[in-house]
Amino acid sequence: MEAVRIRICDTELAKKYSIHYRVHVQGIGWTGWVKDGEVAGTTGKSKRLEAIQIKLIKK
């Protein structure tokens, strides 16, 4: 797995919370934080995800 996109599917929860996440990429390290369905990781570089951090933030 090279990249992930995470979002809150429940519309009522999505009105109240935002989901922030970042990943640790093979040979690169930690990426910057992204949120609400944005891509975290790489695409087309064959670099695996090694870890993920996720935070649920109240809006």
C-alpha positions, 0 to 999 in steps of 0.5 A: 500500500502506497497511499491512503485517503480517510474521510468521515462517512457519517454526514452528522459526524462530519459536520462536527469533526475533521479527521487529520492523518499522516503516514510514514513512507519507506525511505522518506519518513513522515509526511505532512498532515492532511485531512478529510479525504486528501491523499497521504503517501506516494503514488507510482513510486513503489514506496510502502506505508510503514505507519499511520497517525490519525487524529479526530479534531472537533471543528 
